[in-house]
């Protein structure tokens, strides 16, 4: 600052303050009051256990019977989709099921009846032939020993027996192959029957879903479709819920999550209903932090009373959570507390001078701290203003305006 500036200050400052005039400082007496520590955030209203109806297939809406925002009763039909193609597919699936069940019954009965019967006749004939030839072989062997039969007769018998035994092995192979084929046919037929039954159940369920009805009394709070609209599989057709109790998903910033507990009191306000407050409680505290825009937040679920009901799902609301409360606590304005490292200090009026004093604080509201030690009720503390506060400063105390 130049010489001229210093000279001007030397003239002006004494005139401004007056020689010997003490600076005026606003002071406030420390008092007691009920204090609530609050977390302020935003949130979104959600229904509890909503009934969500979705399109079971691609198609057109044939007619809409319900009105969005109106109460609906259990069993009330909300809308209908066109179902001609699905009904035709169901008829075809039922025909396929009948054919698959017939094939399964045939497989369980032994497959082709004629083929099985012929094989069994061949086996019986072969067994009889083997018995005959083995009996003849024993008889010829005895006769040959007595020279009543020739070796040539015995050799012919042996050759015929070997052919019959080879035939027996071939028939056994056919029997094993037929059994394996019948087992595979049964398994295949069983799978076809199960698939056909699943197709029938699925199509029947889709036809029911194409005519959604309320499963309980509630409010139809979402109806995004109109008659002749085309919808795709999975599109939301309607949502119904009992709105007497709703849930608010509050988005609390990461630094404030440590103070949250289940059961804390919650106040909900909505810009569309100024002056109206809905009360509730925190249900659960978050166990993870997620990104929401530029914020890192925990999602806190809050149950809220909504008896009217006026608070509608999917609305954006303001949320106040009372994380702690103190009854008849000694309090000091937040503005009077200065943070110096890990210390918190205030300037206490001692006569006409300010004395710096360290205090220990508890919970905090938006405007005040709870004082745990360092200040007593009735003591007066200085509030910040135009005057720079310091220890030992002599001041003229004034009350808040």
VORO-983565 format. One record per residue (C-alpha): x, y, z; residue in one letter. Coordinates in steps of 0.2 Angstrom, whole numbers, plus 5000, padded with zeros to 4 digits. Layout:
BEGIN
{x: X&y: Y&z: Z&res: a};
...
***
This chain:
BEGIN
{x: 5000&y: 5000&z: 5000&res: x};
{x: 5007&y: 5017&z: 4996&res: x};
{x: 5010&y: 5032&z: 5007&res: x};
{x: 4994&y: 5040&z: 5002&res: x};
{x: 4984&y: 5025&z: 5006&res: x};
{x: 4991&y: 5024&z: 5023&res: x};
{x: 4988&y: 5042&z: 5026&res: x};
{x: 4970&y: 5040&z: 5021&res: x};
{x: 4967&y: 5025&z: 5033&res: x};
{x: 4975&y: 5035&z: 5047&res: x};
{x: 4962&y: 5048&z: 5044&res: x};
{x: 4947&y: 5037&z: 5041&res: x};
{x: 4949&y: 5023&z: 5053&res: x};
{x: 4949&y: 5034&z: 5069&res: x};
{x: 4934&y: 5044&z: 5062&res: x};
{x: 4925&y: 5027&z: 5058&res: x};
{x: 4927&y: 5019&z: 5075&res: x};
{x: 4930&y: 5035&z: 5085&res: x};
{x: 4945&y: 5036&z: 5096&res: x};
{x: 4943&y: 5023&z: 5110&res: x};
{x: 4927&y: 5015&z: 5103&res: x};
{x: 4925&y: 4997&z: 5106&res: x};
{x: 4920&y: 4986&z: 5091&res: x};
{x: 4902&y: 4980&z: 5092&res: x};
{x: 4900&y: 4961&z: 5092&res: x};
{x: 4884&y: 4951&z: 5092&res: x};
{x: 4883&y: 4939&z: 5107&res: x};
{x: 4870&y: 4926&z: 5111&res: x};
{x: 4866&y: 4917&z: 5127&res: x};
{x: 4869&y: 4898&z: 5128&res: x};
{x: 4852&y: 4890&z: 5131&res: x};
{x: 4844&y: 4873&z: 5131&res: x};
{x: 4832&y: 4865&z: 5119&res: x};
{x: 4827&y: 4849&z: 5111&res: x};
{x: 4839&y: 4845&z: 5097&res: x};
{x: 4837&y: 4834&z: 5082&res: x};
{x: 4852&y: 4829&z: 5070&res: x};
{x: 4845&y: 4827&z: 5053&res: x};
{x: 4851&y: 4820&z: 5036&res: x};
{x: 4843&y: 4829&z: 5021&res: x};
{x: 4842&y: 4820&z: 5005&res: x};
{x: 4831&y: 4816&z: 4990&res: x};
{x: 4822&y: 4800&z: 4986&res: x};
{x: 4809&y: 4791&z: 4975&res: x};
{x: 4793&y: 4783&z: 4980&res: x};
{x: 4790&y: 4765&z: 4977&res: x};
{x: 4775&y: 4754&z: 4980&res: x};
{x: 4776&y: 4739&z: 4992&res: x};
{x: 4773&y: 4722&z: 4984&res: x};
{x: 4766&y: 4729&z: 4967&res: x};
{x: 4757&y: 4718&z: 4955&res: x};
{x: 4766&y: 4721&z: 4939&res: x};
{x: 4758&y: 4714&z: 4923&res: x};
{x: 4768&y: 4712&z: 4907&res: x};
{x: 4764&y: 4707&z: 4889&res: x};
{x: 4766&y: 4688&z: 4887&res: x};
{x: 4769&y: 4690&z: 4869&res: x};
{x: 4770&y: 4702&z: 4855&res: x};
{x: 4753&y: 4708&z: 4850&res: x};
{x: 4740&y: 4722&z: 4850&res: x};
{x: 4729&y: 4728&z: 4864&res: x};
{x: 4711&y: 4724&z: 4860&res: x};
{x: 4703&y: 4735&z: 4874&res: x};
{x: 4707&y: 4743&z: 4890&res: x};
{x: 4694&y: 4742&z: 4904&res: x};
{x: 4702&y: 4751&z: 4919&res: x};
{x: 4707&y: 4769&z: 4922&res: x};
{x: 4724&y: 4774&z: 4928&res: x};
{x: 4724&y: 4781&z: 4946&res: x};
{x: 4707&y: 4773&z: 4951&res: x};
{x: 4705&y: 4759&z: 4964&res: x};
{x: 4702&y: 4742&z: 4957&res: x};
{x: 4695&y: 4726&z: 4966&res: x};
{x: 4702&y: 4709&z: 4967&res: x};
{x: 4698&y: 4699&z: 4951&res: x};
{x: 4694&y: 4715&z: 4941&res: x};
{x: 4699&y: 4713&z: 4923&res: x};
{x: 4710&y: 4727&z: 4918&res: x};
{x: 4713&y: 4725&z: 4899&res: x};
{x: 4713&y: 4712&z: 4885&res: x};
{x: 4726&y: 4708&z: 4871&res: x};
{x: 4722&y: 4700&z: 4855&res: x};
{x: 4724&y: 4681&z: 4857&res: x};
{x: 4719&y: 4672&z: 4841&res: x};
{x: 4737&y: 4667&z: 4836&res: x};
{x: 4741&y: 4661&z: 4853&res: x};
{x: 4724&y: 4651&z: 4855&res: x};
{x: 4728&y: 4643&z: 4838&res: x};
{x: 4746&y: 4638&z: 4844&res: x};
{x: 4738&y: 4631&z: 4860&res: x};
{x: 4726&y: 4620&z: 4849&res: x};
{x: 4741&y: 4613&z: 4840&res: x};
{x: 4751&y: 4610&z: 4856&res: x};
{x: 4737&y: 4600&z: 4863&res: x};
{x: 4736&y: 4589&z: 4847&res: x};
{x: 4755&y: 4586&z: 4848&res: x};
{x: 4753&y: 4581&z: 4866&res: x};
{x: 4740&y: 4568&z: 4862&res: x};
{x: 4751&y: 4561&z: 4849&res: x};
{x: 4766&y: 4561&z: 4861&res: x};
{x: 4756&y: 4552&z: 4874&res: x};
{x: 4750&y: 4539&z: 4862&res: x};
{x: 4768&y: 4536&z: 4857&res: x};
{x: 4773&y: 4534&z: 4875&res: x};
{x: 4759&y: 4521&z: 4878&res: x};
{x: 4765&y: 4511&z: 4863&res: x};
{x: 4783&y: 4512&z: 4869&res: x};
{x: 4778&y: 4506&z: 4887&res: x};
{x: 4768&y: 4492&z: 4879&res: x};
{x: 4783&y: 4485&z: 4870&res: x};
{x: 4784&y: 4495&z: 4854&res: x};
{x: 4778&y: 4487&z: 4838&res: x};
{x: 4767&y: 4473&z: 4844&res: x};
{x: 4769&y: 4462&z: 4828&res: x};
{x: 4788&y: 4463&z: 4828&res: x};
{x: 4788&y: 4459&z: 4847&res: x};
{x: 4776&y: 4444&z: 4844&res: x};
{x: 4786&y: 4437&z: 4829&res: x};
{x: 4802&y: 4438&z: 4839&res: x};
{x: 4795&y: 4429&z: 4854&res: x};
{x: 4788&y: 4415&z: 4842&res: x};
{x: 4805&y: 4413&z: 4834&res: x};
{x: 4813&y: 4412&z: 4851&res: x};
{x: 4801&y: 4399&z: 4857&res: x};
{x: 4803&y: 4389&z: 4841&res: x};
{x: 4822&y: 4390&z: 4843&res: x};
{x: 4821&y: 4384&z: 4861&res: x};
{x: 4811&y: 4369&z: 4856&res: x};
{x: 4823&y: 4365&z: 4842&res: x};
{x: 4838&y: 4365&z: 4854&res: x};
{x: 4829&y: 4354&z: 4866&res: x};
{x: 4825&y: 4341&z: 4852&res: x};
{x: 4842&y: 4341&z: 4845&res: x};
{x: 4851&y: 4340&z: 4862&res: x};
{x: 4840&y: 4325&z: 4866&res: x};
{x: 4843&y: 4317&z: 4849&res: x};
{x: 4862&y: 4320&z: 4852&res: x};
{x: 4862&y: 4310&z: 4868&res: x};
{x: 4851&y: 4296&z: 4861&res: x};
{x: 4863&y: 4294&z: 4845&res: x};
{x: 4878&y: 4294&z: 4856&res: x};
{x: 4871&y: 4279&z: 4866&res: x};
{x: 4865&y: 4270&z: 4850&res: x};
{x: 4882&y: 4273&z: 4842&res: x};
{x: 4890&y: 4265&z: 4858&res: x};
{x: 4879&y: 4250&z: 4855&res: x};
{x: 4883&y: 4251&z: 4836&res: x};
{x: 4864&y: 4254&z: 4833&res: x};
{x: 4868&y: 4271&z: 4825&res: x};
{x: 4882&y: 4278&z: 4813&res: x};
{x: 4894&y: 4292&z: 4816&res: x};
{x: 4887&y: 4301&z: 4801&res: x};
{x: 4870&y: 4302&z: 4809&res: x};
{x: 4879&y: 4309&z: 4825&res: x};
{x: 4889&y: 4322&z: 4815&res: x};
{x: 4873&y: 4328&z: 4806&res: x};
{x: 4865&y: 4330&z: 4822&res: x};
{x: 4880&y: 4340&z: 4829&res: x};
{x: 4879&y: 4351&z: 4814&res: x};
{x: 4861&y: 4355&z: 4816&res: x};
{x: 4863&y: 4358&z: 4834&res: x};
{x: 4877&y: 4371&z: 4831&res: x};
{x: 4866&y: 4380&z: 4818&res: x};
{x: 4852&y: 4380&z: 4831&res: x};
{x: 4863&y: 4387&z: 4844&res: x};
{x: 4870&y: 4401&z: 4832&res: x};
{x: 4851&y: 4405&z: 4829&res: x};
{x: 4848&y: 4406&z: 4847&res: x};
{x: 4863&y: 4419&z: 4849&res: x};
{x: 4856&y: 4429&z: 4834&res: x};
{x: 4839&y: 4429&z: 4842&res: x};
{x: 4846&y: 4435&z: 4859&res: x};
{x: 4855&y: 4449&z: 4850&res: x};
{x: 4839&y: 4454&z: 4841&res: x};
{x: 4830&y: 4454&z: 4858&res: x};
{x: 4843&y: 4465&z: 4866&res: x};
{x: 4843&y: 4477&z: 4852&res: x};
{x: 4824&y: 4478&z: 4853&res: x};
{x: 4825&y: 4481&z: 4871&res: x};
{x: 4837&y: 4495&z: 4869&res: x};
{x: 4827&y: 4503&z: 4855&res: x};
{x: 4811&y: 4501&z: 4866&res: x};
{x: 4820&y: 4510&z: 4880&res: x};
{x: 4826&y: 4524&z: 4869&res: x};
{x: 4809&y: 4525&z: 4862&res: x};
{x: 4801&y: 4527&z: 4879&res: x};
{x: 4814&y: 4540&z: 4884&res: x};
{x: 4811&y: 4550&z: 4868&res: x};
{x: 4792&y: 4548&z: 4870&res: x};
{x: 4793&y: 4554&z: 4888&res: x};
{x: 4803&y: 4569&z: 4884&res: x};
{x: 4791&y: 4573&z: 4869&res: x};
{x: 4776&y: 4572&z: 4881&res: x};
{x: 4785&y: 4583&z: 4894&res: x};
{x: 4789&y: 4596&z: 4881&res: x};
{x: 4771&y: 4595&z: 4874&res: x};
{x: 4764&y: 4597&z: 4892&res: x};
{x: 4776&y: 4612&z: 4895&res: x};
{x: 4770&y: 4620&z: 4879&res: x};
{x: 4752&y: 4618&z: 4883&res: x};
{x: 4755&y: 4625&z: 4901&res: x};
{x: 4765&y: 4640&z: 4894&res: x};
{x: 4752&y: 4644&z: 4881&res: x};
{x: 4738&y: 4643&z: 4893&res: x};
{x: 4747&y: 4654&z: 4905&res: x};
{x: 4750&y: 4667&z: 4891&res: x};
{x: 4732&y: 4667&z: 4887&res: x};
{x: 4728&y: 4671&z: 4906&res: x};
{x: 4742&y: 4684&z: 4906&res: x};
{x: 4734&y: 4692&z: 4890&res: x};
{x: 4719&y: 4696&z: 4901&res: x};
{x: 4727&y: 4703&z: 4917&res: x};
{x: 4716&y: 4704&z: 4933&res: x};
{x: 4720&y: 4712&z: 4950&res: x};
{x: 4725&y: 4699&z: 4962&res: x};
{x: 4721&y: 4710&z: 4977&res: x};
{x: 4712&y: 4727&z: 4980&res: x};
{x: 4723&y: 4742&z: 4976&res: x};
{x: 4726&y: 4757&z: 4965&res: x};
{x: 4730&y: 4756&z: 4947&res: x};
{x: 4744&y: 4768&z: 4947&res: x};
{x: 4752&y: 4764&z: 4930&res: x};
{x: 4743&y: 4760&z: 4914&res: x};
{x: 4755&y: 4765&z: 4900&res: x};
{x: 4745&y: 4756&z: 4886&res: x};
{x: 4729&y: 4761&z: 4876&res: x};
{x: 4718&y: 4751&z: 4864&res: x};
{x: 4726&y: 4746&z: 4847&res: x};
{x: 4743&y: 4749&z: 4855&res: x};
{x: 4756&y: 4736&z: 4849&res: x};
{x: 4767&y: 4729&z: 4863&res: x};
{x: 4782&y: 4718&z: 4864&res: x};
{x: 4785&y: 4703&z: 4875&res: x};
{x: 4789&y: 4709&z: 4893&res: x};
{x: 4782&y: 4727&z: 4891&res: x};
{x: 4773&y: 4733&z: 4906&res: x};
{x: 4755&y: 4733&z: 4904&res: x};
{x: 4749&y: 4739&z: 4921&res: x};
{x: 4754&y: 4740&z: 4939&res: x};
{x: 4743&y: 4739&z: 4954&res: x};
{x: 4747&y: 4741&z: 4973&res: x};
{x: 4740&y: 4745&z: 4990&res: x};
{x: 4746&y: 4763&z: 4992&res: x};
{x: 4741&y: 4765&z: 5010&res: x};
{x: 4759&y: 4761&z: 5014&res: x};
{x: 4773&y: 4765&z: 5002&res: x};
{x: 4792&y: 4764&z: 5002&res: x};
{x: 4804&y: 4778&z: 4999&res: x};
{x: 4821&y: 4774&z: 4992&res: x};
{x: 4832&y: 4788&z: 4999&res: x};
{x: 4849&y: 4792&z: 4992&res: x};
{x: 4860&y: 4797&z: 5006&res: x};
{x: 4878&y: 4804&z: 5002&res: x};
{x: 4892&y: 4793&z: 5007&res: x};
{x: 4899&y: 4804&z: 5021&res: x};
{x: 4882&y: 4803&z: 5031&res: x};
{x: 4879&y: 4784&z: 5030&res: x};
{x: 4888&y: 4781&z: 5047&res: x};
{x: 4874&y: 4789&z: 5057&res: x};
{x: 4860&y: 4778&z: 5049&res: x};
{x: 4851&y: 4765&z: 5059&res: x};
{x: 4835&y: 4755&z: 5056&res: x};
{x: 4820&y: 4763&z: 5064&res: x};
{x: 4825&y: 4781&z: 5063&res: x};
{x: 4810&y: 4794&z: 5060&res: x};
{x: 4808&y: 4800&z: 5043&res: x};
{x: 4799&y: 4815&z: 5036&res: x};
{x: 4794&y: 4815&z: 5017&res: x};
{x: 4789&y: 4831&z: 5008&res: x};
{x: 4784&y: 4833&z: 4990&res: x};
{x: 4785&y: 4849&z: 4980&res: x};
{x: 4768&y: 4845&z: 4972&res: x};
{x: 4760&y: 4845&z: 4989&res: x};
{x: 4768&y: 4860&z: 4999&res: x};
{x: 4765&y: 4860&z: 5017&res: x};
{x: 4761&y: 4841&z: 5018&res: x};
{x: 4772&y: 4830&z: 5028&res: x};
{x: 4772&y: 4811&z: 5027&res: x};
{x: 4780&y: 4801&z: 5042&res: x};
{x: 4789&y: 4785&z: 5041&res: x};
{x: 4804&y: 4775&z: 5048&res: x};
{x: 4820&y: 4768&z: 5040&res: x};
{x: 4819&y: 4750&z: 5037&res: x};
{x: 4837&y: 4745&z: 5033&res: x};
{x: 4853&y: 4754&z: 5031&res: x};
{x: 4864&y: 4751&z: 5015&res: x};
{x: 4878&y: 4739&z: 5014&res: x};
{x: 4885&y: 4746&z: 4998&res: x};
{x: 4888&y: 4763&z: 4989&res: x};
{x: 4883&y: 4766&z: 4971&res: x};
{x: 4885&y: 4780&z: 4959&res: x};
{x: 4871&y: 4791&z: 4955&res: x};
{x: 4876&y: 4804&z: 4943&res: x};
{x: 4890&y: 4814&z: 4951&res: x};
{x: 4886&y: 4807&z: 4969&res: x};
{x: 4891&y: 4792&z: 4978&res: x};
{x: 4876&y: 4787&z: 4989&res: x};
{x: 4869&y: 4773&z: 4999&res: x};
{x: 4851&y: 4768&z: 4996&res: x};
{x: 4841&y: 4768&z: 5012&res: x};
{x: 4823&y: 4760&z: 5011&res: x};
{x: 4810&y: 4769&z: 5022&res: x};
{x: 4792&y: 4764&z: 5025&res: x};
{x: 4780&y: 4778&z: 5024&res: x};
{x: 4762&y: 4780&z: 5030&res: x};
{x: 4751&y: 4786&z: 5015&res: x};
{x: 4733&y: 4783&z: 5021&res: x};
{x: 4724&y: 4795&z: 5009&res: x};
{x: 4733&y: 4790&z: 4997&res: x};
{x: 4741&y: 4805&z: 4990&res: x};
{x: 4759&y: 4800&z: 4988&res: x};
{x: 4760&y: 4792&z: 4971&res: x};
{x: 4774&y: 4779&z: 4966&res: x};
{x: 4788&y: 4785&z: 4955&res: x};
{x: 4787&y: 4803&z: 4962&res: x};
{x: 4803&y: 4812&z: 4967&res: x};
{x: 4802&y: 4818&z: 4985&res: x};
{x: 4813&y: 4826&z: 4999&res: x};
{x: 4818&y: 4816&z: 5013&res: x};
{x: 4823&y: 4821&z: 5031&res: x};
{x: 4830&y: 4807&z: 5042&res: x};
{x: 4831&y: 4811&z: 5061&res: x};
{x: 4847&y: 4801&z: 5065&res: x};
{x: 4849&y: 4807&z: 5083&res: x};
{x: 4838&y: 4817&z: 5096&res: x};
{x: 4843&y: 4825&z: 5112&res: x};
{x: 4830&y: 4832&z: 5125&res: x};
{x: 4834&y: 4848&z: 5134&res: x};
{x: 4852&y: 4849&z: 5127&res: x};
{x: 4864&y: 4863&z: 5130&res: x};
{x: 4866&y: 4871&z: 5112&res: x};
{x: 4876&y: 4884&z: 5103&res: x};
{x: 4874&y: 4891&z: 5086&res: x};
{x: 4885&y: 4882&z: 5073&res: x};
{x: 4891&y: 4899&z: 5067&res: x};
{x: 4899&y: 4903&z: 5084&res: x};
{x: 4910&y: 4887&z: 5083&res: x};
{x: 4927&y: 4888&z: 5075&res: x};
{x: 4936&y: 4873&z: 5069&res: x};
{x: 4955&y: 4873&z: 5072&res: x};
{x: 4962&y: 4856&z: 5067&res: x};
{x: 4954&y: 4843&z: 5078&res: x};
{x: 4948&y: 4857&z: 5091&res: x};
{x: 4932&y: 4866&z: 5091&res: x};
{x: 4932&y: 4883&z: 5100&res: x};
{x: 4921&y: 4898&z: 5104&res: x};
{x: 4923&y: 4915&z: 5110&res: x};
{x: 4915&y: 4918&z: 5127&res: x};
{x: 4911&y: 4936&z: 5133&res: x};
{x: 4920&y: 4938&z: 5149&res: x};
{x: 4915&y: 4956&z: 5155&res: x};
{x: 4919&y: 4966&z: 5140&res: x};
{x: 4933&y: 4955&z: 5133&res: x};
{x: 4932&y: 4939&z: 5122&res: x};
{x: 4940&y: 4923&z: 5129&res: x};
{x: 4944&y: 4909&z: 5117&res: x};
{x: 4938&y: 4892&z: 5124&res: x};
{x: 4938&y: 4874&z: 5118&res: x};
{x: 4922&y: 4865&z: 5118&res: x};
{x: 4917&y: 4847&z: 5115&res: x};
{x: 4901&y: 4845&z: 5104&res: x};
{x: 4889&y: 4831&z: 5102&res: x};
{x: 4875&y: 4829&z: 5088&res: x};
{x: 4872&y: 4843&z: 5076&res: x};
{x: 4856&y: 4850&z: 5067&res: x};
{x: 4857&y: 4861&z: 5052&res: x};
{x: 4860&y: 4877&z: 5063&res: x};
{x: 4866&y: 4871&z: 5081&res: x};
{x: 4878&y: 4860&z: 5090&res: x};
{x: 4875&y: 4850&z: 5106&res: x};
{x: 4888&y: 4856&z: 5119&res: x};
{x: 4895&y: 4841&z: 5129&res: x};
{x: 4908&y: 4851&z: 5139&res: x};
{x: 4916&y: 4868&z: 5139&res: x};
{x: 4901&y: 4879&z: 5140&res: x};
{x: 4887&y: 4882&z: 5153&res: x};
{x: 4869&y: 4887&z: 5151&res: x};
{x: 4868&y: 4906&z: 5151&res: x};
{x: 4886&y: 4910&z: 5146&res: x};
{x: 4886&y: 4922&z: 5131&res: x};
{x: 4896&y: 4918&z: 5115&res: x};
{x: 4901&y: 4929&z: 5101&res: x};
{x: 4894&y: 4927&z: 5083&res: x};
{x: 4905&y: 4930&z: 5068&res: x};
{x: 4902&y: 4947&z: 5059&res: x};
{x: 4913&y: 4961&z: 5052&res: x};
{x: 4924&y: 4961&z: 5067&res: x};
{x: 4938&y: 4948&z: 5067&res: x};
{x: 4936&y: 4938&z: 5083&res: x};
{x: 4952&y: 4935&z: 5094&res: x};
{x: 4956&y: 4930&z: 5112&res: x};
{x: 4957&y: 4946&z: 5123&res: x};
{x: 4948&y: 4957&z: 5111&res: x};
{x: 4938&y: 4971&z: 5120&res: x};
{x: 4921&y: 4973&z: 5113&res: x};
{x: 4904&y: 4981&z: 5115&res: x};
{x: 4891&y: 4967&z: 5116&res: x};
{x: 4875&y: 4969&z: 5106&res: x};
{x: 4860&y: 4957&z: 5105&res: x};
{x: 4855&y: 4948&z: 5089&res: x};
{x: 4843&y: 4958&z: 5078&res: x};
***
